[in-house]
Amino acid sequence: MNETTITIMGNLISGVRFRRSPEGVAAASFRLSSTERRYDRDRGHWVNGDRLFVTVRCWRTLAEHTIAVLEKGDPVIVHGRLQTREYAVDGQRRHCTELTASAIGPDLTRCRAAPERHGARASEQQAGGETAAEPVLAVAT
């Protein structure tokens, strides 16, 4: 089976919801909005186009890092598997678009971030007198 993978740039339009399954697996989800921007030559400025709304889901370590770093309004880039899910509400069939993320990161064109180092690189920094940076996400003004 072929999977549809996609990368979306956008903003969190909800807070990150976090839970653990009965087996203890971390899970997080949030809503993402991506707005088309195009230059209108007749008007001489940028205008908004269509908007895409998608629910992003992530699991395990990615879920734990997402809840620790991201919040509503943050600009992000998300890569993962795109799916449309069908469900029923009061007998009516509905569809929703979901993205199961394999990677999530801040959009560095619109914010700054300092990664927290893990593993061998963190040990090298600490041995050299440096300390691992705390995760930082500050929207640029």
C-alpha positions as CSV (number, residue, x, y, z in Angstrom):
1,M,0.0,0.0,0.0
2,N,1.3,3.5,-0.9
3,E,1.1,6.1,1.9
4,T,0.5,9.7,1.2
5,T,3.1,11.7,2.9
6,I,3.0,15.5,3.1
7,T,4.7,18.5,4.7
8,I,2.5,21.3,5.9
9,M,3.6,24.8,7.2
10,G,1.0,26.5,9.3
11,N,0.0,27.7,12.8
12,L,-1.5,25.8,15.7
13,I,-5.1,26.9,16.1
14,S,-5.6,24.9,19.2
15,G,-3.6,24.0,22.3
16,V,-1.9,20.6,22.3
17,R,-4.0,17.9,23.9
18,F,-2.0,15.2,25.6
19,R,-3.0,11.8,26.9
20,R,-1.6,8.3,27.7
21,S,-3.1,5.1,26.4
22,P,-4.0,2.4,29.0
23,E,-0.7,0.8,28.0
24,G,1.2,4.0,28.8
25,V,1.9,5.2,25.2
26,A,2.0,9.0,25.0
27,A,-0.3,10.6,22.4
28,A,-0.8,14.3,21.5
29,S,-3.0,16.1,19.0
30,F,-3.6,19.7,17.8
31,R,-5.4,21.5,15.0
32,L,-3.3,23.2,12.3
33,S,-4.2,25.9,9.8
34,S,-2.3,26.6,6.7
35,T,-3.2,29.6,4.6
36,E,-2.3,30.1,1.0
37,R,-0.5,33.4,0.4
38,R,-0.1,34.9,-3.1
39,Y,1.0,38.2,-4.5
40,D,-1.8,40.1,-6.2
41,R,-0.1,42.1,-9.0
42,D,-3.1,44.2,-9.7
43,R,-3.3,45.4,-6.1
44,G,0.4,45.4,-5.5
45,H,0.4,43.4,-2.2
46,W,0.1,39.9,-0.7
47,V,-3.4,38.4,-0.2
48,N,-4.7,35.4,1.7
49,G,-6.1,32.5,-0.3
50,D,-7.7,29.2,0.7
51,R,-7.2,27.7,4.1
52,L,-6.5,24.1,5.0
53,F,-7.4,22.8,8.4
54,V,-6.0,19.5,9.6
55,T,-5.8,17.5,12.9
56,V,-2.3,16.5,13.7
57,R,-1.6,13.4,15.8
58,C,1.7,12.2,17.1
59,W,2.8,9.4,19.4
60,R,5.5,8.5,21.9
61,T,8.6,10.7,22.2
62,L,7.3,13.1,19.5
63,A,4.1,13.6,21.5
64,E,6.0,14.3,24.8
65,H,8.2,16.8,23.1
66,T,5.3,18.5,21.3
67,I,3.4,19.1,24.6
68,A,6.5,20.4,26.2
69,V,7.4,22.9,23.5
70,L,4.4,24.0,21.4
71,E,1.3,26.1,22.2
72,K,-1.6,27.7,20.4
73,G,-0.4,30.2,17.7
74,D,3.0,28.8,17.2
75,P,4.3,28.5,13.6
76,V,5.3,25.0,12.7
77,I,6.3,22.6,9.9
78,V,4.8,19.1,10.1
79,H,5.7,16.1,8.1
80,G,3.7,12.9,8.1
81,R,1.1,10.6,6.7
82,L,-2.1,12.2,5.4
83,Q,-5.4,10.4,5.9
84,T,-9.1,11.1,5.6
85,R,-11.3,9.4,8.2
86,E,-15.0,8.9,7.9
87,Y,-17.4,8.8,10.9
88,A,-21.1,9.3,11.6
89,V,-22.8,11.9,13.8
90,D,-26.6,11.6,14.2
91,G,-26.8,9.3,11.2
92,Q,-24.9,11.7,8.9
93,R,-21.6,10.7,7.4
94,R,-18.8,13.1,7.9
95,H,-15.1,13.3,6.9
96,C,-12.1,14.7,8.6
97,T,-8.5,15.1,7.4
98,E,-5.8,13.9,9.8
99,L,-2.0,14.0,9.6
100,T,-0.1,11.4,11.6
101,A,3.2,13.2,12.2
102,S,6.6,11.7,11.9
103,A,8.3,15.0,12.4
104,I,7.3,18.4,13.9
105,G,9.4,21.5,14.2
106,P,9.2,25.3,14.6
107,D,9.1,27.3,11.4
108,L,12.3,29.2,11.8
109,T,11.3,31.8,9.2
110,R,8.8,33.1,11.7
111,C,10.3,32.2,15.1
112,R,13.5,31.3,16.9
113,A,14.2,28.0,18.7
114,A,17.1,26.5,20.6
115,P,17.1,22.7,20.7
116,E,17.7,20.7,23.8
117,R,20.5,18.3,23.1
118,H,20.2,14.6,23.9
119,G,22.7,11.7,23.8
120,A,26.3,11.9,22.8
121,R,26.2,15.5,21.7
122,A,24.8,16.7,25.0
123,S,27.6,14.8,26.8
124,E,30.2,16.5,24.6
125,Q,28.8,19.9,25.3
126,Q,28.7,19.3,29.1
127,A,32.3,18.0,29.1
128,G,33.4,21.1,27.2
129,G,31.9,23.3,29.9
130,E,28.7,24.1,27.9
131,T,25.3,23.3,29.2
132,A,22.5,22.0,27.1
133,A,20.1,24.7,26.0
134,E,16.5,24.7,27.3
135,P,13.9,24.4,24.6
136,V,12.9,27.9,23.5
137,L,10.2,28.9,21.1
138,A,9.7,32.6,20.8
139,V,7.6,34.0,18.0
140,A,9.6,36.7,16.2
141,T,8.1,40.1,16.0
